[in-house]
């Protein structure tokens, strides 16, 4: 009610939902691409919703431009798919691959690679992840819906929808797996030092998307979709919980100025506790099952499975650390801010409670077979469209891998609680890790690096063309004929004196000249 232009906000939001539905219900790549571009446009409009703020307007533009890079790759991938299959319908392409075995594997890898480039842009993977943290400039419900649960998972959906192609492209799958685990680890390190509550969740989203790409690279499409579903619940809950905290603190977003909110905001505290435990992978909440399904699929689904599994475990442990750090600094200890916190109304708490139920129990739909607890309903439901890849041999059982991952997550929680449970210990830890904290807090200076490598040279070239090339060359080519015409007009104007005797003199001179040429025997 306090926002200006609510009709514009809901128009953008519903246009986004329309395009998202178009994206996921299309039976061909071209229709999917139309919805893909539509959600990108709506994301730009919603990120820059408060366009009077220059920083928020720039954040929307940044998201739009970075996504265009990925979209260009997606479009090239569509061209390659049409060149290979002569159709863009998913069922027809899958049927051709299953019945015809003479496709050029090199072309299939190229098509898959360009489709993956499109997915990296939309799903914020290295190197096109830089737009998502700035996208938090939009309204918090937008962050919860678009930048946690729906649009950013479009890249995962694309690869899963084209799983019949990616099953055959081993080289591309290796790239996907390494990019995914690299993004998960990289974003997790950055999240450990962020102070803005929405920035912590933004880098957490990038990291969790990296886990999904790790599963895709290991051809475990079910694991990616399973984590996509559970992540939608607990990450949307965390974003809306953050919005409730920001609302209760009258706009404060710095977690260093929070603390002790469990007493002032008990409803928000309990729901965020469930979401935090879920994303940390605490059994039996949803994130425990989906995250460990991904880690085990990395271990058994790739020739480099052990390395990928260790890196994934590291990112998972860091996830438990930075999420516990955020939770403790927001809800535990004593209040460190200046505003007077208050609990949100039931209208804001009701969605949190509904999402808390999903965060707690949605994992029961995809319990791994190795636990022998319940049938895997989600895998059975997806078996018609997702191909299962045979597992590699391993000496580590699923139970042991799950136990190791859970133990490391518990260790991450303990370390974060120990150091950030008391302010004095937190300050001591920060002093000892100051060099690392500076690097992580500044996000490895990736934005500054991109400015130096791409933005500044582009601006310099643009400035050269605008101030030198355009006025001298482009305008020069236009004005040369104009100046020649003007000079000729001045010359002709001298001849047009208006005196009859002058015209008669020119006529006689011309006649004498023609006669002279004729006497010389020249041919005119």
C-alpha positions in Angstrom: 0.0 0.0 0.0 3.0 2.3 0.6 4.5 1.7 -2.9 3.9 4.0 -5.8 2.4 2.5 -8.9 1.2 -0.9 -7.6 -0.7 -1.5 -10.8 2.6 -1.3 -12.7 4.2 -3.8 -10.3 1.4 -6.4 -10.7 1.3 -5.9 -14.4 5.0 -6.7 -14.7 4.6 -9.6 -12.3 1.7 -11.2 -14.2 3.5 -10.6 -17.5 6.5 -12.5 -16.0 4.2 -15.4 -14.9 2.7 -15.5 -18.4 6.1 -15.8 -20.0 7.3 -18.3 -17.5 4.3 -20.5 -18.2 5.0 -20.1 -21.9 8.6 -21.2 -21.3 7.8 -24.4 -19.5 4.8 -25.5 -21.5 6.3 -25.0 -25.0 6.9 -28.2 -26.9 9.7 -26.7 -29.0 12.8 -24.7 -28.6 11.5 -21.6 -30.5 8.5 -21.2 -28.2 10.7 -21.8 -25.2 13.0 -19.0 -26.5 10.1 -16.6 -26.8 9.2 -17.2 -23.1 12.9 -17.1 -22.2 13.2 -13.6 -23.7 9.9 -12.5 -22.1 11.0 -13.5 -18.5 14.3 -11.7 -19.2 12.5 -8.5 -20.1 10.1 -8.7 -17.1 13.1 -9.3 -14.8 14.7 -6.1 -16.1 11.5 -4.2 -15.5 11.1 -5.6 -12.0 14.7 -5.2 -10.9 14.5 -1.6 -12.0 11.0 -1.1 -10.5 12.2 1.9 -8.4 13.8 3.5 -11.5 14.1 6.9 -9.8 17.0 5.4 -7.9 20.0 5.4 -10.4 21.7 2.4 -8.8 18.5 0.3 -9.1 18.0 1.3 -12.7 21.6 0.4 -13.4 21.1 -3.0 -11.7 18.2 -3.7 -14.1 20.3 -2.7 -17.1 23.2 -4.8 -15.9 20.9 -7.9 -15.6 19.5 -7.2 -19.1 22.9 -6.8 -20.8 24.5 -9.8 -19.2 21.6 -12.0 -20.0 21.8 -10.9 -23.7 25.3 -12.6 -23.8 23.8 -15.9 -22.7 20.8 -15.4 -25.0 23.0 -15.0 -28.0 24.6 -18.4 -27.2 21.1 -19.9 -26.8 20.0 -18.6 -30.2 23.1 -20.0 -31.9 22.4 -23.3 -30.2 18.9 -23.2 -31.6 20.3 -22.7 -35.1 22.7 -25.6 -34.7 19.8 -27.8 -33.5 17.8 -27.0 -36.6 20.7 -27.6 -38.8 21.2 -31.1 -37.2 17.6 -32.2 -36.8 15.6 -30.0 -39.2 13.0 -29.5 -36.5 12.9 -27.8 -33.1 10.2 -29.9 -31.5 11.5 -31.8 -28.4 9.7 -35.1 -29.1 10.8 -35.2 -32.7 14.5 -34.4 -31.9 14.5 -37.1 -29.2 12.9 -39.6 -31.6 15.5 -38.8 -34.3 18.4 -39.3 -31.8 17.0 -42.6 -30.6 16.2 -44.1 -34.0 19.1 -42.6 -36.1 22.7 -43.2 -35.1 24.6 -41.3 -37.8 24.6 -37.8 -36.3 27.9 -35.9 -36.2 29.0 -36.0 -32.5 31.1 -32.9 -33.0 28.0 -30.9 -34.1 26.0 -32.3 -31.2 28.7 -31.1 -28.7 28.7 -27.7 -30.3 24.9 -27.4 -30.1 24.9 -28.5 -26.5 27.7 -26.1 -25.6 25.9 -23.1 -27.0 22.7 -24.1 -25.2 24.8 -24.4 -22.0 26.1 -20.9 -22.6 22.5 -19.7 -22.7 21.8 -21.6 -19.5 24.8 -20.0 -17.7 23.4 -16.5 -18.4 19.9 -17.1 -17.1 21.0 -19.3 -14.2 23.9 -17.0 -13.1 26.9 -19.4 -13.5 30.6 -18.5 -14.0 31.4 -16.2 -15.8 27.9 -14.7 -16.3 26.8 -14.7 -12.6 27.5 -11.0 -11.9 24.0 -9.8 -12.5 22.2 -11.8 -9.8 23.6 -10.1 -6.7 22.7 -6.7 -8.1 19.2 -8.0 -9.0 18.4 -7.9 -5.3 17.8 -4.1 -5.9 14.2 -5.1 -6.8 11.3 -5.6 -4.3 11.9 -8.6 -2.0 8.8 -10.6 -3.3 10.4 -10.3 -6.8 13.7 -11.7 -5.4 11.7 -14.6 -3.8 9.7 -15.5 -6.9 12.0 -14.7 -9.8 15.5 -14.7 -8.5 15.2 -17.7 -6.2 12.5 -20.1 -7.5 11.6 -19.6 -11.1 13.6 -17.6 -13.7 17.1 -18.4 -12.5 16.2 -22.1 -12.8 15.2 -21.7 -16.4 18.7 -22.8 -17.4 18.4 -26.0 -15.5 15.0 -26.6 -17.1 16.5 -26.1 -20.6 19.2 -28.7 -20.1 16.8 -31.1 -18.5 14.3 -30.6 -21.4 17.2 -31.3 -23.8 18.5 -34.2 -21.8 18.3 -36.5 -24.8 21.0 -34.3 -26.5 23.2 -33.8 -23.4 23.3 -37.5 -22.7 25.4 -37.9 -25.8 27.8 -35.0 -25.3 30.4 -36.1 -22.8 32.8 -33.2 -23.5 30.1 -30.6 -22.8 28.9 -32.5 -19.7 32.4 -32.3 -18.3 32.4 -28.5 -18.8 29.0 -28.2 -17.2 30.1 -30.2 -14.1 33.3 -28.2 -13.5 31.5 -24.9 -14.1 28.8 -26.0 -11.7 31.0 -27.1 -8.8 33.3 -24.0 -9.4 30.3 -21.7 -9.2 29.0 -23.4 -6.1 32.4 -23.1 -4.3 33.2 -19.6 -5.6 29.8 -18.1 -4.5 29.9 -19.9 -1.2 33.2 -18.3 -0.3 31.9 -14.8 -1.2 28.7 -15.4 0.9 30.8 -16.1 4.0 31.7 -12.4 4.3 28.6 -10.5 3.0 26.8 -8.2 5.4 23.7 -7.4 3.4 21.1 -10.0 4.2 19.8 -10.1 0.6 23.3 -10.3 -0.8 24.0 -13.4 1.4 20.9 -15.0 -0.1 21.8 -13.9 -3.6 25.2 -15.6 -3.5 23.6 -18.6 -1.8 21.3 -18.8 -4.8 24.2 -18.8 -7.2 25.9 -21.5 -5.1 22.8 -23.7 -5.0 22.4 -23.3 -8.8 26.0 -24.4 -9.1 25.0 -27.7 -7.3 22.2 -28.2 -9.8 24.6 -27.7 -12.7 27.0 -30.2 -11.1 24.2 -32.8 -11.2 23.5 -31.9 -14.8 27.1 -32.3 -15.7 27.1 -35.8 -14.1 23.9 -36.6 -16.1 21.8 -36.9 -13.0 18.9 -34.9 -14.3 16.6 -36.2 -11.5 18.9 -34.9 -8.8 19.0 -31.5 -10.5 15.2 -31.3 -10.7 14.8 -32.6 -7.1 17.1 -29.9 -5.7 15.4 -27.3 -7.9 12.1 -28.2 -6.3 13.3 -28.2 -2.7 15.4 -25.1 -3.2 12.3 -23.3 -4.5 10.7 -23.8 -1.1 13.4 -23.0 1.3 15.0 -20.2 -0.7 11.7 -18.5 -1.3 11.1 -18.8 2.4 14.5 -17.3 3.2 13.9 -14.3 0.9 10.4 -13.6 2.2 11.8 -14.1 5.8 14.5 -11.5 4.9 11.7 -9.2 3.6 9.8 -9.7 6.9 13.0 -8.8 8.9 13.7 -5.7 6.7 10.1 -4.6 7.1 10.2 -5.1 10.9 13.5 -3.1 11.0 12.1 -0.3 8.8 14.4 -0.9 5.9 17.6 -2.1 7.6 19.5 -4.8 5.6 22.9 -4.9 7.3 23.0 -8.1 9.5 25.7 -6.4 11.7 22.9 -4.1 12.9 20.5 -6.9 13.8 20.6 -9.6 16.4 18.1 -10.9 19.1 15.1 -10.8 16.7 13.9 -14.2 17.9 12.3 -12.4 20.8 10.8 -9.6 18.7 9.8 -11.6 15.7 9.1 -15.2 16.8 7.1 -16.2 13.8 9.7 -15.1 11.3 12.4 -16.7 13.6 10.8 -20.2 13.5 10.1 -20.3 9.8 13.6 -19.0 9.0 15.0 -21.7 11.3 13.3 -24.4 9.3 14.6 -22.9 6.0 18.1 -22.5 7.3 18.2 -26.1 8.6 16.9 -27.3 5.2 19.5 -25.5 3.1 22.3 -26.6 5.5 21.2 -30.2 4.8 20.0 -31.2 8.3 18.0 -34.5 8.2 15.1 -35.1 7.7 14.4 -31.7 6.0 14.1 -31.4 2.3 17.6 -30.0 1.5 19.2 -33.0 3.2 17.8 -35.4 0.6 18.2 -33.3 -2.5 21.7 -32.0 -1.7 23.0 -35.5 -0.9 21.5 -36.9 -4.0 23.5 -34.4 -6.0 26.7 -35.1 -4.1 26.4 -38.9 -4.5 25.5 -38.5 -8.2 28.7 -36.5 -8.6 30.7 -39.3 -6.9 29.3 -42.1 -9.1 28.4 -40.3 -12.3 31.7 -39.0 -13.6 35.2 -40.2 -14.2 36.4 -37.3 -12.0 33.8 -38.1 -9.4 36.0 -38.1 -6.4 37.4 -34.6 -7.1 33.9 -33.2 -7.9 32.5 -34.8 -4.7 35.2 -33.3 -2.5 34.7 -29.9 -4.0 31.0 -30.3 -3.6 31.4 -31.3 0.0 33.5 -28.2 0.6 30.8 -25.9 -0.9 28.2 -27.7 1.1 30.1 -27.2 4.3 30.6 -23.5 3.5 26.8 -23.3 2.9 26.1 -24.6 6.4 28.7 -22.1 7.7 27.5 -18.9 6.0 23.8 -19.6 6.5 24.3 -20.3 10.2 26.4 -17.1 10.4 23.5 -15.1 8.9 20.9 -16.8 11.1 22.9 -16.2 14.3 23.7 -12.6 13.5 20.0 -11.9 12.7 18.1 -13.8 15.3 20.5 -14.7 18.2 22.4 -12.7 20.7 21.4 -9.1 21.6 19.9 -6.5 19.3 22.6 -4.2 17.9 20.4 -1.8 15.8 18.8 1.5 16.3 15.3 0.9 14.9 12.5 -0.6 17.0 11.8 -4.1 15.6 8.3 -5.5 15.4 6.8 -8.7 14.0 5.1 -8.7 10.6 1.4 -9.0 10.2 -0.3 -12.4 9.6 -0.6 -11.5 6.0 3.2 -11.7 5.7 3.6 -14.6 8.1 1.0 -16.9 6.4 3.2 -17.4 3.2 6.2 -18.1 5.4 4.3 -20.9 7.3 3.1 -22.5 4.0 6.6 -22.4 2.6 8.0 -23.8 5.9 5.8 -26.9 5.4 7.3 -27.4 1.9 10.8 -26.8 3.2 10.4 -29.5 5.8 8.5 -32.2 3.9 9.1 -31.8 0.1 12.2 -33.9 0.3 10.0 -37.0 1.1 8.9 -37.0 -2.6 12.4 -38.0 -3.7 14.0 -40.0 -1.0 17.1 -41.8 -2.4 16.7 -45.5 -3.1 19.6 -46.4 -0.8 17.7 -45.4 2.3 14.8 -47.8 1.6 12.3 -45.5 3.4 9.7 -44.5 0.9 9.2 -45.0 -2.8 10.8 -42.3 -4.9 7.6 -40.6 -6.2 9.4 -37.8 -8.0 11.7 -40.0 -10.0 8.9 -42.2 -11.0 6.9 -39.2 -12.2 9.8 -37.8 -14.2 10.9 -41.1 -15.6 8.9 -40.5 -18.8 11.0 -37.4 -19.8 14.3 -37.8 -18.0 16.9 -40.4 -19.0 18.8 -42.2 -16.2 22.6 -42.6 -16.8 24.3 -45.7 -15.4 26.5 -45.1 -12.3 30.2 -45.5 -12.1 31.7 -48.0 -9.7 32.7 -46.5 -6.3 34.0 -47.8 -3.0 31.9 -45.4 -1.0 28.3 -46.4 -0.2 25.5 -44.0 -0.4 25.0 -44.2 3.4 28.7 -43.4 4.0 28.7 -40.5 1.6 25.5 -39.1 3.2 27.0 -39.5 6.7 30.2 -37.7 5.7 28.2 -34.8 4.1 25.9 -34.5 7.1 28.9 -34.5 9.6 30.7 -31.8 7.6 27.5 -29.7 7.5 27.1 -30.1 11.3 30.8 -29.0 11.7 30.1 -25.9 9.6 27.1 -25.1 11.7 29.1 -25.5 14.9 32.0 -23.3 13.8 29.6 -20.5 12.7 27.6 -20.7 15.9 30.8 -20.8 18.0 32.4 -17.7 16.4 29.3 -15.6 15.8 27.3 -16.6 18.9 29.3 -14.1 20.9 30.4 -10.8 19.4 33.8 -10.9 21.0 34.7 -14.2 19.4 33.4 -13.0 16.0 35.6 -9.9 16.2 38.6 -12.1 17.1 37.9 -14.4 14.2 37.5 -11.5 11.8 40.8 -10.0 12.8 42.6 -13.3 12.2 41.0 -13.8 8.8 41.0 -10.2 7.7 42.9 -10.7 4.4 40.5 -13.4 3.3 37.5 -11.5 4.5 38.6 -8.5 2.4 38.8 -10.6 -0.7 35.5 -12.3 -0.1 33.7 -9.1 0.9 34.9 -7.5 -2.4 33.7 -10.5 -4.3 37.3 -11.3 -5.6 37.0 -7.9 -7.4 35.3 -9.7 -10.3 33.1 -6.6 -11.2 36.2 -4.4 -11.2 38.0 -6.9 -13.4 35.1 -6.9 -15.9 35.1 -3.1 -15.8 38.8 -3.0 -16.7 38.8 -5.8 -19.3 35.4 -5.2 -21.0 33.6 -2.1 -20.0 36.4 0.5 -20.0 37.8 -0.6 -23.4 34.3 -0.6 -24.9 33.7 2.9 -23.6 37.0 4.1 -24.9 36.2 2.7 -28.4 32.8 4.2 -28.2 34.2 7.5 -27.2 36.7 7.4 -30.2 33.9 6.7 -32.6 31.6 9.3 -31.1 34.1 12.2 -30.9 36.6 11.5 -33.7 35.5 8.9 -36.2 31.9 9.9 -36.5 32.4 13.7 -37.1 35.5 13.4 -39.3 34.7 10.2 -41.3 31.0 9.6 -41.3 30.0 13.3 -41.3 32.9 14.0 -43.6 31.6 11.6 -46.2 28.2 13.2 -46.0 29.4 16.8 -46.3 32.1 16.3 -49.1 29.4 16.1 -51.8 27.6 19.0 -50.1 30.7 21.2 -50.2 31.5 20.2 -53.8 28.0 21.1 -54.8 28.2 24.4 -53.0 31.5 25.3 -54.7 30.1 24.4 -58.1 27.0 26.5 -57.4 29.2 29.5 -56.5 31.2 29.0 -59.8 28.0 28.8 -61.8 26.6 31.8 -60.0 29.5 33.9 -61.3 28.6 32.9 -64.9 25.0 33.7 -64.4 25.5 37.5 -64.4 22.2 38.4 -66.2 24.0 40.6 -68.9 23.2 39.7 -72.5 26.5 40.9 -73.9 28.3 38.6 -71.4 26.4 35.6 -72.6 27.1 36.6 -76.2 30.8 36.8 -75.4 30.8 33.3 -73.9 28.9 32.1 -76.9 31.5 33.5 -79.3 34.4 32.2 -77.3 32.8 28.7 -77.3 32.3 28.9 -81.0 35.9 29.9 -81.6 37.1 27.1 -79.4 35.1 24.5 -81.3 36.3 25.9 -84.7 39.9 25.7 -83.5 39.5 22.1 -82.4 38.0 21.2 -85.7 40.9 22.8 -87.7 43.3 20.8 -85.6 41.5 17.6 -86.7 40.6 16.6 -83.2 37.4 14.7 -82.7 35.0 16.0 -80.1 
